[in-house]
Amino acid sequence: MSSFTAQHPAGLLKKQMKSRRLFYTDQHALELPEGHKFPVGKYRMLRDLLEGEGQFTFEPAPLADASTIALAHDPDYVEQFLNGSLPAAAMRRIGLPWSEAMVRRALASVGGTLSAARDALDYGWGGTLSGGTHHAFRAAGAGFCVFNDVAVAIQSMRKDRLVRRVAVVDLDVHQGDGTAEIFADDPDIFTLSLHGQSNFPFRKQISSMDVALPDKTEDAEYLRQLEQALPQALAFQPDIIFYQSGVDPLYSDVLGRLSLTFEGLKERDRQVMQAARDLGIPLVLTAGGGYSRPIELSVQAHANTYRTAAEVFPLE
């Protein structure tokens, strides 16, 4: 007999949301070398843009604690990162210089997703302006990702017996390799990754379902592939969906190599969100990547994702 005691099975009427709350981490500013590829400024730009439109309220993401992070990560790795003793090679793999601000930001990135997940269970959806750090493996970080916020949130919710079956819909242009590795042998987690086949990471992991797209893929083909893949994640009958909504498939993204338009990305987001809403499955929205030049194009694409969420999940 199962010990699962979910308080929020799919389709259960949620509490009434008074306002649309988003969690942010940009208060933890990173000082990066000039010309660094990580667009740290976009997070504050995104919050400022959305704040000016008045559809959301904003709260600073709380800092996750080490014991919660260790539900998905090797405790030694967690401790070494927190105290600054990771080997230089491990930090190079992450691609960001260690600092106290980086520690706080990594903890807040996880904390924001944990908070958004609880909102999703209560109200049908929840969002964070960061997160989606899907290149973090169980015992190592990579690709600007220290801790895998989605994996930690999943393990935390399972520990509290709030959910059992979970789907991760990862539409960042880069494969969700860390998430795939963490849940490789877990029958209760479905990982879907729709990504560029010739892009980073160059050594792919095996997700529950991988859809690898050639360079220069445009809207019509991308959406056709999504329309075929998404029903398989939904057929898994998850208790919650984590949506990694990276906007790096945008035509202007210097790390993307695909050719989606703003309209194509908005339709992508709408398909995922509307499917979750129609089936009564709570959805957690995380930001993921975006590296356009100028960066304002990525900011606009991210903003469109949250605007779409406001349309699909209206205040009752």
Beta strands, then each sheet from edge to edge (+ up, - down):
strand 1: 20-24
strand 2: 56-60
strand 3: 125-128
strand 4: 166-170
strand 5: 189-196
strand 6: 209-213
strand 7: 240-244
strand 8: 283-286
sheet 1: 2+ 1+ 3+ 8+ 7+ 4+ 5+ 6+
end
